[in-house]
Amino acid sequence: MSRAVAEGAGISALVFLGITVAALVALHLVPTGLSPVRNAVSHYGITDYRLGYRVATIALGLTGACLVLGLGETISGSGSGLVLALMAIFALARLIISWFPMDAPGAQRTETGRAHGLIAVVTFTAITAAALRLGSVLTRMSLWHSLASVTTVLGVVMVICIIGMVLCRSNETFRAGFGLIERGLYLAILGWCAVFGVACAVGIR
C-alpha cells in the first residue's frame, strides 16, 4: 500500500467534496423557486442556475474518482474489487449526468430525460451497493475495521431513502415529499464520502 497515494487521494476527495457541498448550498440559496421538499436536486439542472448543478455533479464525480484511488491503495481481500468497480461507476455517472438534464415536470418525455433517469438510478445504486459491500470487506480487515459499521449504517440509510423515493414516485400521496427524501440520500452519500476521504487522508484505523 502506498500511504502517500492514499493520503493525496483522500485530501483531493475532501477538496472536491467541499466544492460539491458549496455548490449545492448555493443552489438552495439562490432564487430558483424550487422547493427542497418537493423538487428533485436534478431540477436545478434545468433552471437558469444549471451551471451550479454541473459544478456539483462534476465535483462529486471527481470525489468518487479520488476515493477509487484511495480505497484501491487501502482495502484488499474478497469483495474489494467489486467496491472499487461500483465506485468507478458512481464517479462516471456523476461526471456525465449534467449533460443529460431531466425533463421538466409535466413536459413530454424525451430520450435525454430517460437517460437522466437511468444515470441517476445507476448512480444511487452503485454508491449504495459499494457502501454495503465495503462493510463486509472491512469486517475482515484490521485496517479501518472500526469503520465497518459506519459504512454499513450509511448504506442502510441510502437503501431506506431509495425505497422512500420509489414510493414517492409511485404514490401521489407521498409525491410531495420526494425532494426531502432525496436530500436525505444526498446527505448519506456526502457523509460517506467525507468519512472515507478523511480515512484515506489521515489513515484512520
Order of alpha helices (4+ residues) and beta strands (2+ residues): alpha-alpha-alpha-alpha-alpha-alpha
